[in-house]
Amino acid sequence: MNTWLLSLQNSNSPIYDMMIFFHDFTMIILIFITMLITLMMMLMTYNNLLIDSFSMATQLN
């Protein structure tokens, strides 16, 4: 198949520019959501370990 028959978008067109902007914006949102979920999981794990250590300390007394 010839490459000029693929009907690709022109890389300087406004549509292509908006596609790049959309891709960048969605990637930023996905990275933010991933970081937020990771932070929440780390805080829940730390909180669980903290509660377990306090319950162990109260059982020893």
WOCOR-V127881 format. One line per field, one symbol per residue. ss: DSSP state (H for helix, E for strand, - for the rest). phi: phi as a letter, one per 20 degrees, with the letter a starting at -180 (. if undefined). burial: 1 if it has 16 or more other C-alpha atoms within 10 Angstrom, else 0. Layout:
# WOCOR-V127881
ss: ???
phi: ???
burial: ???
This chain:
# WOCOR-V127881
ss: --HHH--------HHHHHHHHHHHHHHHHHHHHHHHHHHHHHHHHHHHHHHHHHHHHHHH-
phi: .fffeflffffdffffffffffffffffffffffffffffffffffffffffffffffffe
burial: 0000000000000000000000000000000000000000000000000000000000000
